[in-house]
Amino acid sequence: MSGNPTQTYADIVTSRRSIRGYLDKPVPRDLIEEILALAMRSPTSMNTQPWHFHVITGEPLDRIRKGNTERILAGEPDSREFRRGEPFAGVHRERQIGVAKQLFSAMGIERDDKAARQDWVLRGFRQFDAPVCVIVTYDRELGGSDDTAFDCGAVTTALVNAAWSRGLGCVINSQGIMQSPVVRKYAGIPDDQVIMKAVAMGWPDEDFPANAVVSERKPVDEAARFVGFEKE
């Protein structure tokens, strides 16, 4: 977690966790720029590079946190700009519930503790109280292209792995951009860009229980089919 230069790629991807609790410690701008430069080496269809990063800290981020929570508590509907799709069902819903149970167990949140559960949800709208938030957007003119969403997903994955390699933790989330008018206003996002995702970023708080949660992954033999290989 110290940004050890001897780490291999396998070390980084197998040790990385989603971080939901952060130290109250600023992240230097030059370190974030280094991380973004690494992330932007990710694959991009025909080198279109549709992504933009709005890196927010300090007072503007506090205003986004406040606006997000005020609007959600007032019952304002979700105003996400990127397509949302249908709620998860079947095995995908089971996996969603599974990781939620892991997190609630780690935090000591009981099933019937509505106040603690609501506070946990509101942490997402506050960007998990991280010192930095990275809003990922893409060029609106490319909105009809499937490659655009694929490229932005790839660069965001590269971003969190690059951050981890430098001792920083992240969690990719949608709560932080569900109230898009607030985000657009205080982040100064141009109209020709679409808000896609948020990434909370900062120095992990090792004493925050949820940070120890390692989400499960299905095995390769369940996820992959091999065609044309000789049978071993």
Disulfide bonds with the S-S distance in Angstrom:
none
